[in-house]
């Protein structure tokens, strides 16, 4: 089987696993990629299968931005995945749990690009300068009950880094004097605080993503939304509760699961 045929077969395996609501498992040896580039080949094949159903790609997520998560996955860098336009929800959002096997959430800073951002040598400063607006956001994660300790990075990447959408708050312009990279965020359920945290170099992560996207022939374009990594550990949102993420000085995003 050629590499291209293996990527297509692996993408079908992942799509069918989602449709059958099967618990997450690493790709079987016959379909597993040889390296991280091969994992992105599978992810892009999966995108081609999903675009007729979900519509165009409107953004990108950055995953495993912390050293702890990278060590758990056995890699030394973040991962990327696509955000489909139909899965971008505006706050406040009502999210139906029925389609998900195991929905989890993360609290993120979303940025919207004001100009194209391409090249393998993009700096954090250049990445920041390309951002026109920012907002607090939830990432919706469909991990399908994965055992994180045994999840291989290549299988995570191939499965679109588990992105199932985002819930975005109000966009606010980003100026040179703003310090969103130091803003503290807080997560709460029905007003009861669950945790606090600060971002971990979001514009460095954006610069990394620009390099990855360029290397894959899919450079970041003006108007795209990028979520830059979680401020607070991944959580399981409770059904029925109002889940709120407030980012100091930047507003909030809300969702309720039903």
TORKOL-4160 file (C-alpha; in steps of 0.2 Angstrom, whole numbers, padded with zeros to 4 digits, m for minus):
258
<pt num="1" X="0000" Y="0000" Z="0000"/>
<pt num="2" X="0007" Y="0017" Z="m0005"/>
<pt num="3" X="0009" Y="0031" Z="0008"/>
<pt num="4" X="m0006" Y="0041" Z="0000"/>
<pt num="5" X="m0017" Y="0025" Z="0000"/>
<pt num="6" X="m0013" Y="0022" Z="0018"/>
<pt num="7" X="m0017" Y="0040" Z="0023"/>
<pt num="8" X="m0034" Y="0038" Z="0015"/>
<pt num="9" X="m0037" Y="0022" Z="0023"/>
<pt num="10" X="m0032" Y="0029" Z="0040"/>
<pt num="11" X="m0044" Y="0044" Z="0037"/>
<pt num="12" X="m0058" Y="0032" Z="0033"/>
<pt num="13" X="m0055" Y="0022" Z="0049"/>
<pt num="14" X="m0055" Y="0038" Z="0060"/>
<pt num="15" X="m0071" Y="0045" Z="0051"/>
<pt num="16" X="m0080" Y="0028" Z="0053"/>
<pt num="17" X="m0075" Y="0027" Z="0071"/>
<pt num="18" X="m0083" Y="0044" Z="0075"/>
<pt num="19" X="m0099" Y="0039" Z="0065"/>
<pt num="20" X="m0100" Y="0022" Z="0075"/>
<pt num="21" X="m0096" Y="0032" Z="0092"/>
<pt num="22" X="m0082" Y="0020" Z="0096"/>
<pt num="23" X="m0070" Y="0024" Z="0110"/>
<pt num="24" X="m0054" Y="0032" Z="0104"/>
<pt num="25" X="m0040" Y="0020" Z="0100"/>
<pt num="26" X="m0023" Y="0022" Z="0092"/>
<pt num="27" X="m0022" Y="0019" Z="0074"/>
<pt num="28" X="m0018" Y="0000" Z="0071"/>
<pt num="29" X="m0001" Y="m0004" Z="0065"/>
<pt num="30" X="m0006" Y="m0007" Z="0047"/>
<pt num="31" X="m0013" Y="0011" Z="0046"/>
<pt num="32" X="m0001" Y="0020" Z="0058"/>
<pt num="33" X="0010" Y="0033" Z="0050"/>
<pt num="34" X="0029" Y="0032" Z="0051"/>
<pt num="35" X="0031" Y="0049" Z="0058"/>
<pt num="36" X="0023" Y="0066" Z="0062"/>
<pt num="37" X="0022" Y="0071" Z="0044"/>
<pt num="38" X="0013" Y="0055" Z="0040"/>
<pt num="39" X="0001" Y="0060" Z="0054"/>
<pt num="40" X="m0003" Y="0076" Z="0046"/>
<pt num="41" X="m0005" Y="0067" Z="0029"/>
<pt num="42" X="m0019" Y="0057" Z="0037"/>
<pt num="43" X="m0027" Y="0073" Z="0046"/>
<pt num="44" X="m0028" Y="0082" Z="0029"/>
<pt num="45" X="m0036" Y="0066" Z="0021"/>
<pt num="46" X="m0048" Y="0067" Z="0035"/>
<pt num="47" X="m0052" Y="0085" Z="0031"/>
<pt num="48" X="m0056" Y="0081" Z="0013"/>
<pt num="49" X="m0068" Y="0068" Z="0019"/>
<pt num="50" X="m0076" Y="0080" Z="0032"/>
<pt num="51" X="m0077" Y="0096" Z="0021"/>
<pt num="52" X="m0093" Y="0090" Z="0011"/>
<pt num="53" X="m0101" Y="0087" Z="0028"/>
<pt num="54" X="m0095" Y="0101" Z="0039"/>
<pt num="55" X="m0090" Y="0115" Z="0026"/>
<pt num="56" X="m0074" Y="0125" Z="0025"/>
<pt num="57" X="m0060" Y="0126" Z="0037"/>
<pt num="58" X="m0060" Y="0143" Z="0045"/>
<pt num="59" X="m0046" Y="0141" Z="0058"/>
<pt num="60" X="m0033" Y="0131" Z="0067"/>
<pt num="61" X="m0031" Y="0125" Z="0085"/>
<pt num="62" X="m0014" Y="0123" Z="0094"/>
<pt num="63" X="m0013" Y="0108" Z="0105"/>
<pt num="64" X="m0001" Y="0101" Z="0118"/>
<pt num="65" X="0007" Y="0118" Z="0121"/>
<pt num="66" X="0014" Y="0113" Z="0138"/>
<pt num="67" X="0029" Y="0103" Z="0142"/>
<pt num="68" X="0019" Y="0091" Z="0153"/>
<pt num="69" X="0007" Y="0087" Z="0139"/>
<pt num="70" X="0021" Y="0085" Z="0127"/>
<pt num="71" X="0030" Y="0073" Z="0139"/>
<pt num="72" X="0014" Y="0063" Z="0141"/>
<pt num="73" X="0013" Y="0062" Z="0122"/>
<pt num="74" X="0032" Y="0058" Z="0119"/>
<pt num="75" X="0035" Y="0074" Z="0108"/>
<pt num="76" X="0044" Y="0090" Z="0110"/>
<pt num="77" X="0033" Y="0102" Z="0101"/>
<pt num="78" X="0014" Y="0107" Z="0100"/>
<pt num="79" X="0002" Y="0099" Z="0088"/>
<pt num="80" X="m0011" Y="0107" Z="0076"/>
<pt num="81" X="m0028" Y="0103" Z="0070"/>
<pt num="82" X="m0042" Y="0112" Z="0059"/>
<pt num="83" X="m0057" Y="0121" Z="0065"/>
<pt num="84" X="m0072" Y="0120" Z="0053"/>
<pt num="85" X="m0083" Y="0135" Z="0050"/>
<pt num="86" X="m0099" Y="0126" Z="0055"/>
<pt num="87" X="m0091" Y="0122" Z="0072"/>
<pt num="88" X="m0088" Y="0140" Z="0077"/>
<pt num="89" X="m0101" Y="0145" Z="0090"/>
<pt num="90" X="m0104" Y="0162" Z="0097"/>
<pt num="91" X="m0106" Y="0165" Z="0116"/>
<pt num="92" X="m0118" Y="0162" Z="0124"/>
<pt num="93" X="m0120" Y="0145" Z="0116"/>
<pt num="94" X="m0131" Y="0130" Z="0119"/>
<pt num="95" X="m0121" Y="0114" Z="0116"/>
<pt num="96" X="m0130" Y="0097" Z="0113"/>
<pt num="97" X="m0121" Y="0083" Z="0121"/>
<pt num="98" X="m0130" Y="0069" Z="0111"/>
<pt num="99" X="m0118" Y="0069" Z="0096"/>
<pt num="100" X="m0102" Y="0067" Z="0107"/>
<pt num="101" X="m0095" Y="0051" Z="0115"/>
<pt num="102" X="m0085" Y="0061" Z="0128"/>
<pt num="103" X="m0085" Y="0080" Z="0127"/>
<pt num="104" X="m0072" Y="0089" Z="0136"/>
<pt num="105" X="m0067" Y="0108" Z="0136"/>
<pt num="106" X="m0052" Y="0119" Z="0137"/>
<pt num="107" X="m0051" Y="0138" Z="0141"/>
<pt num="108" X="m0041" Y="0147" Z="0127"/>
<pt num="109" X="m0036" Y="0164" Z="0120"/>
<pt num="110" X="m0043" Y="0165" Z="0102"/>
<pt num="111" X="m0035" Y="0177" Z="0089"/>
<pt num="112" X="m0041" Y="0182" Z="0072"/>
<pt num="113" X="m0027" Y="0186" Z="0059"/>
<pt num="114" X="m0028" Y="0203" Z="0051"/>
<pt num="115" X="m0015" Y="0198" Z="0038"/>
<pt num="116" X="m0007" Y="0182" Z="0031"/>
<pt num="117" X="0006" Y="0174" Z="0041"/>
<pt num="118" X="0017" Y="0163" Z="0032"/>
<pt num="119" X="0035" Y="0156" Z="0032"/>
<pt num="120" X="0046" Y="0145" Z="0042"/>
<pt num="121" X="0055" Y="0159" Z="0052"/>
<pt num="122" X="0041" Y="0168" Z="0059"/>
<pt num="123" X="0045" Y="0176" Z="0076"/>
<pt num="124" X="0033" Y="0178" Z="0091"/>
<pt num="125" X="0033" Y="0197" Z="0088"/>
<pt num="126" X="0029" Y="0195" Z="0070"/>
<pt num="127" X="0015" Y="0183" Z="0074"/>
<pt num="128" X="0008" Y="0195" Z="0087"/>
<pt num="129" X="0009" Y="0209" Z="0074"/>
<pt num="130" X="m0002" Y="0199" Z="0062"/>
<pt num="131" X="m0016" Y="0198" Z="0075"/>
<pt num="132" X="m0030" Y="0210" Z="0073"/>
<pt num="133" X="m0042" Y="0204" Z="0087"/>
<pt num="134" X="m0043" Y="0192" Z="0102"/>
<pt num="135" X="m0057" Y="0184" Z="0112"/>
<pt num="136" X="m0059" Y="0172" Z="0126"/>
<pt num="137" X="m0064" Y="0155" Z="0119"/>
<pt num="138" X="m0069" Y="0137" Z="0124"/>
<pt num="139" X="m0062" Y="0123" Z="0114"/>
<pt num="140" X="m0074" Y="0108" Z="0112"/>
<pt num="141" X="m0064" Y="0092" Z="0113"/>
<pt num="142" X="m0070" Y="0075" Z="0108"/>
<pt num="143" X="m0058" Y="0063" Z="0115"/>
<pt num="144" X="m0070" Y="0048" Z="0114"/>
<pt num="145" X="m0064" Y="0042" Z="0131"/>
<pt num="146" X="m0046" Y="0041" Z="0126"/>
<pt num="147" X="m0033" Y="0035" Z="0139"/>
<pt num="148" X="m0021" Y="0050" Z="0138"/>
<pt num="149" X="m0007" Y="0040" Z="0146"/>
<pt num="150" X="m0007" Y="0028" Z="0131"/>
<pt num="151" X="m0012" Y="0039" Z="0117"/>
<pt num="152" X="0001" Y="0041" Z="0103"/>
<pt num="153" X="0004" Y="0059" Z="0097"/>
<pt num="154" X="0003" Y="0053" Z="0079"/>
<pt num="155" X="m0015" Y="0046" Z="0082"/>
<pt num="156" X="m0020" Y="0062" Z="0091"/>
<pt num="157" X="m0014" Y="0072" Z="0076"/>
<pt num="158" X="m0022" Y="0061" Z="0063"/>
<pt num="159" X="m0039" Y="0063" Z="0072"/>
<pt num="160" X="m0038" Y="0082" Z="0070"/>
<pt num="161" X="m0031" Y="0084" Z="0087"/>
<pt num="162" X="m0048" Y="0080" Z="0094"/>
<pt num="163" X="m0055" Y="0097" Z="0089"/>
<pt num="164" X="m0075" Y="0097" Z="0089"/>
<pt num="165" X="m0077" Y="0116" Z="0088"/>
<pt num="166" X="m0075" Y="0132" Z="0098"/>
<pt num="167" X="m0086" Y="0144" Z="0108"/>
<pt num="168" X="m0080" Y="0162" Z="0105"/>
<pt num="169" X="m0083" Y="0177" Z="0116"/>
<pt num="170" X="m0084" Y="0195" Z="0109"/>
<pt num="171" X="m0069" Y="0200" Z="0098"/>
<pt num="172" X="m0059" Y="0215" Z="0104"/>
<pt num="173" X="m0045" Y="0224" Z="0094"/>
<pt num="174" X="m0027" Y="0220" Z="0099"/>
<pt num="175" X="m0016" Y="0235" Z="0101"/>
<pt num="176" X="0003" Y="0235" Z="0104"/>
<pt num="177" X="0000" Y="0241" Z="0122"/>
<pt num="178" X="m0011" Y="0226" Z="0126"/>
<pt num="179" X="m0004" Y="0212" Z="0137"/>
<pt num="180" X="m0016" Y="0198" Z="0133"/>
<pt num="181" X="m0002" Y="0186" Z="0134"/>
<pt num="182" X="m0001" Y="0190" Z="0153"/>
<pt num="183" X="m0020" Y="0190" Z="0156"/>
<pt num="184" X="m0027" Y="0179" Z="0170"/>
<pt num="185" X="m0042" Y="0168" Z="0166"/>
<pt num="186" X="m0055" Y="0159" Z="0177"/>
<pt num="187" X="m0067" Y="0145" Z="0174"/>
<pt num="188" X="m0083" Y="0143" Z="0184"/>
<pt num="189" X="m0098" Y="0132" Z="0184"/>
<pt num="190" X="m0114" Y="0141" Z="0189"/>
<pt num="191" X="m0104" Y="0155" Z="0197"/>
<pt num="192" X="m0093" Y="0143" Z="0207"/>
<pt num="193" X="m0074" Y="0145" Z="0202"/>
<pt num="194" X="m0066" Y="0129" Z="0196"/>
<pt num="195" X="m0048" Y="0135" Z="0192"/>
<pt num="196" X="m0037" Y="0149" Z="0186"/>
<pt num="197" X="m0023" Y="0151" Z="0175"/>
<pt num="198" X="m0012" Y="0161" Z="0163"/>
<pt num="199" X="m0007" Y="0158" Z="0145"/>
<pt num="200" X="0009" Y="0150" Z="0141"/>
<pt num="201" X="0017" Y="0160" Z="0126"/>
<pt num="202" X="0002" Y="0161" Z="0115"/>
<pt num="203" X="0012" Y="0171" Z="0101"/>
<pt num="204" X="0026" Y="0159" Z="0102"/>
<pt num="205" X="0014" Y="0145" Z="0099"/>
<pt num="206" X="0006" Y="0155" Z="0084"/>
<pt num="207" X="0023" Y="0158" Z="0077"/>
<pt num="208" X="0026" Y="0139" Z="0078"/>
<pt num="209" X="0009" Y="0136" Z="0069"/>
<pt num="210" X="0014" Y="0148" Z="0055"/>
<pt num="211" X="0029" Y="0137" Z="0052"/>
<pt num="212" X="0020" Y="0121" Z="0052"/>
<pt num="213" X="0006" Y="0127" Z="0041"/>
<pt num="214" X="0019" Y="0134" Z="0028"/>
<pt num="215" X="0028" Y="0118" Z="0028"/>
<pt num="216" X="0012" Y="0109" Z="0024"/>
<pt num="217" X="0008" Y="0121" Z="0010"/>
<pt num="218" X="m0007" Y="0128" Z="0019"/>
<pt num="219" X="m0001" Y="0145" Z="0026"/>
<pt num="220" X="m0011" Y="0155" Z="0038"/>
<pt num="221" X="m0022" Y="0167" Z="0030"/>
<pt num="222" X="m0030" Y="0184" Z="0035"/>
<pt num="223" X="m0047" Y="0181" Z="0043"/>
<pt num="224" X="m0043" Y="0164" Z="0051"/>
<pt num="225" X="m0046" Y="0160" Z="0069"/>
<pt num="226" X="m0032" Y="0152" Z="0079"/>
<pt num="227" X="m0034" Y="0145" Z="0097"/>
<pt num="228" X="m0017" Y="0146" Z="0106"/>
<pt num="229" X="m0017" Y="0134" Z="0120"/>
<pt num="230" X="m0026" Y="0131" Z="0136"/>
<pt num="231" X="m0024" Y="0142" Z="0151"/>
<pt num="232" X="m0032" Y="0130" Z="0163"/>
<pt num="233" X="m0032" Y="0110" Z="0163"/>
<pt num="234" X="m0044" Y="0101" Z="0152"/>
<pt num="235" X="m0061" Y="0099" Z="0161"/>
<pt num="236" X="m0077" Y="0089" Z="0158"/>
<pt num="237" X="m0091" Y="0102" Z="0158"/>
<pt num="238" X="m0106" Y="0096" Z="0168"/>
<pt num="239" X="m0123" Y="0095" Z="0159"/>
<pt num="240" X="m0135" Y="0109" Z="0163"/>
<pt num="241" X="m0123" Y="0120" Z="0171"/>
<pt num="242" X="m0118" Y="0137" Z="0164"/>
<pt num="243" X="m0100" Y="0136" Z="0161"/>
<pt num="244" X="m0090" Y="0153" Z="0160"/>
<pt num="245" X="m0073" Y="0157" Z="0156"/>
<pt num="246" X="m0068" Y="0175" Z="0160"/>
<pt num="247" X="m0052" Y="0182" Z="0154"/>
<pt num="248" X="m0046" Y="0198" Z="0164"/>
<pt num="249" X="m0048" Y="0213" Z="0153"/>
<pt num="250" X="m0055" Y="0204" Z="0138"/>
<pt num="251" X="m0073" Y="0198" Z="0143"/>
<pt num="252" X="m0080" Y="0181" Z="0144"/>
<pt num="253" X="m0087" Y="0166" Z="0135"/>
<pt num="254" X="m0102" Y="0156" Z="0141"/>
<pt num="255" X="m0109" Y="0139" Z="0136"/>
<pt num="256" X="m0122" Y="0127" Z="0143"/>
<pt num="257" X="m0123" Y="0109" Z="0139"/>
<pt num="258" X="m0139" Y="0100" Z="0136"/>
